[in-house]
Amino acid sequence: YELEVESRDSKGKPGATIQGGFTTAPKPTQSDRVEFTVSTGQAFIDRNSDEGYKIYDSMLTKHPDLSFFVHTGDIVYYDRLAKTVPLANYHWQRTYSLPTNVRFHNRVGSYFIKDDHDTWTNDCWPSMDAPEMGDFTFAQGLDIFVKQVPMHRRQTYRTVRWGQDLQIWMVEGRDFRSPNTMPDGPDKTIWGKEQMAWFKKTFAESDTTFRILISPTPVVGPDRDRGKNDNHSNKVFSHEGNDLRSFLASQKNAYVVCGDRHWQYHSVHPEDGIQEFCCGPASDPHAGGWNQKDYREDYHR
């Protein structure tokens, strides 16, 4: 589809126009080539070109027929800037006024998943106390996300089928989670019971060739050893993590793509055999956090 948006002032005088386009998914019975890209970690301070982020022009050049794009979260970083609602909205507006972002999103249909920094603050959960965030609250962060992306509040976890051979699941990792500090056990959760039941049901029922869970945070990892308590690959969420990995291991052609981490990897869980691909951040200045010499033969590929 091609489209043009026209503007006019209060007196009806024509103003600026902007053109764009996007591709819709093939029918579920249609076998077609589908190519998509995934990114994470887009800090404004870590822009790597005068116009924004090199990754966007690179994706357009290397993947001219890109079907869609998925941002797995940390799209903006509130905790570096936003202590009020107006500042939070401003953060989105200045990021998505960058020429690289405008050029890309004018051409490629995109899905957005939120994580901690574009919800509220680092490793946050709904009942968390964060006085450093000033007047800006967790609930306000939830409201701003669905308006800025935009999407309906009930649709922050969803599945989309792209033709006969590909279906993706994009999950919600902040709205329903237990405190990271809560003792691990059957009642501790990142996804919440309703979302977990929905995921298992729809994933198992799908007859597509390749099924991909796109998660804002790791399921397999490994993560850094020190101070990480926020995802399914960490010990503090072992109960739900083990349950999720066990389910995925029972499914054919199931893969995980995740964001959040500031480094790229391809890992295979040594017990369950689940393959996970971590996309890495939107720019090299934002990369880091892992010792590249720390190659773990039981996980890394």
Summary of the structure (lengths in Angstrom):
residues: 301
radius of gyration: 19.6
end to end distance: 39.0
largest distance: 67.2
contacts: 909
relative contact order: 0.14
helix: 27%
strand: 20%
